[in-house]
Amino acid sequence: MSSTRNRTPSKDIGYGLYLYFLGLSTRNVTKALSFLHIVKRSHVSIWNWIQKYKPHKISAKRTKTSEFIVDETAIKAGSELIWLWVAIEPENRQILALSITKERNMFVAERFLSGLVKIHGNHPVSTDGGTWYPQACGFLKVDHHIHSPFEKSIIERTVQYIKDRTECFDDYFPCRKENCKLKHVLNWLNLFVTYHNKEVINA
């Protein structure tokens, strides 16, 4: 006779994920869910929810914007450093696109910016002094300029916010697969962006 697993309702999982992306650790999410008499689950279960959740693509919907503010930074995934690429819009500071790569060069930058243009249209691109950006923008025929102090401030705050959340588990995304393609890392980051964008829109 087979046993039926006690599945967690999706609304409870959603609330747990919401608490996590407000800044609670997985252990504190566990405590909060139990205290509120929502559901009793271990912190390992919360971590599994984060890993398994599959949000919609960030850039599936066009967003009005006057420009793309873009930056890239290194984060740790397992034993290696990878590049995290982020683009935001200046008004509500929503994250328009996010990507991870194992290399940083003009071809990677062009591919990232090309996806932005395809979804949101042709707009000026603001970046730091990375030499790969002017070349990529020239190839795509989009205007490019170096960050103003305001643009630099808001993109750096957004990138640091993402890094602060990953540092809750020491910038380490556990994976036991050989030759991992890092899909679980991107999945986590997309989930983060889903909640981040909801927060900035409703702020």
N, C-alpha and C positions, 0 to 999 in steps of 0.2 A: 504494500500500500504506500503510495507516494505522498510525501508531505507537501503542503502548500506554503510557500515562502511568505512571510509577512512583509509585503511590499509597502514602501513609503509613498503616500499620496504625492502627486506631482506638486500640489500647492504647498505642501510642507517642505519639499525639496527647494522650491522656488524661494520660500521665505528664509530657509537656511542659507541659501546662496546670497540672498539680499543682505543678510546680517554679516556674512563673511566679507562682502565687498564694501560694507560700511566701515570695515577696519577691524572687526573682531577676529581673533585667532580661531582655528578650528575647534580648539578645546572650549573657548568661550562661547562659540556658537552652540556647541553641545549643551553647555550649561543653560544658555538662554532658552533653547527649545524645550528643555526639560522643565525649567522654572515656569515657563508660560503654559505648561501642560499641552504642548503641541505634539511632540513626539520625542521618544527617548532613543537616541542613536549615539554611537561612539564618535570620537573625533576622526577616526579612520574612515567611518562611513561618510562624514562630511567631506573629507578629502577625495573619496571616490566619487561623490556627486560632482565635485569640481572637475575632476578628470573626465568624467563620462558625459557631462553636459555638452550639447552641440548647438550653439547659438547660430542664428542666421548670419550670413556674411555682413560685415560692417557696412560695406559700400553698396549694398543691394538697393539702397534708396538714394535718389539725388537730393542733395542738400544745398540750399542757397548759400553762396559764399562769394566774397570779393577777391580772395586769394587763398593760396595754400601755404601754410607755414610748416616747414618740414625739418626734421632732424633725425639723426641716427645715433645709437649708443650701443655699447657692448653690454651684454648680460651673460650670466653663466647658465648653461644648460648641461647638467651632469658634469662631466670633466672638461668640457670645452667651452670656449667663449663664442657666442654668436652675435650677429648684428640685428638689433631691433630698429626698424624704420617706422616713423610716426609722422602723420600729417594731420593738422588741425585747422579749423577755420577760426578767424579772429573774433567774431561777434559773440557766439555762445561758447566757443572753445570746445565744440564737439570734436571727437576724434573721427576723421573722415576715412582714414585707412591706416592699416598696421600690417607689417610684414616682418618675417625673420629670414635671415640668410646667413650662410657660412662665409660669404665674401663681401667686401665693400669696394665697389669700383663704379665706373661710369655706366657699365651695362646693367648692373643691378639697380642703380639709381634711375636709369632710363625706364626700366621695366616697372618700377614702383610708381614713378610719375605718370607713365603712360596709363596705368590703371586708374589713377586719379582723374586724368583728363577725360578718359572714356566715360566715366560715370558722372562726373560733376561739370564737365565742360572745360574750355581753355581759360585759365586764370593765371595771373602772375604767381611766381613761386618765390618764396622767401626762405633762404637757407643760411647756414653759417658759411665759413670760408672754404669748405671742402671742394677740392678741384674737380671732383666728379660731377657736381651739380651744374655748373655752367655748360659743360660739354653735353650733359643729358638734356638740358633745357634747349640748347641750340639745336640739337637733333630733333626735338619735338616741336620746335618753333613756338615756345612759350617764353614770356618775359621772365627774367630772373633778376633778383636783387639780394643783397646781403641783409640779414636781419637788422631792423631798427632796434633800439633799446627795448621798446614795448614788445615787439615780436619775439625778440630773444628771451625776454622775461617769461612770457606765457608759454612758449614751447618748452623752455627748460623746466618750468614748474610742472607741466604735464608729464614730461619724460621722467622727472624725478619722482613724481607721484606713482607712476607705474613701477619704477625700480624699488620704491619703498614697499610696495605691496609684495613684490617677488622676494624681497629680503626677509619677509616673514618666515620663509623657509630657506634662508641663506642663499638666495638666488639659485636654488638647486631644484630642478625638475626631475624627479626620479623616473628612470625608465630602464628596464632590464633587457630591452630588445637590442640585438646586435644590428649595427648599421641603421640606427633609428633615424627616421626622416623628420623627427621633431613635430609631428602633427599634433601630439598631445600638448606641446608647449603653445602652439598657435591657438589651439582650442581653448586653453586656459586664458590666453590674452584676449581672444575674441569675446569670451564670457565677461572678462573684466571691462572691456569697452562697452558692451551692451549695458551694463549697470552704470558705468561712468556717464555715458551719454544721456541716460534717463535722468540722472541726478542733475546734470548741468542744465538740461532743458526745463526741469521742474523747479530749479533754484529761484 
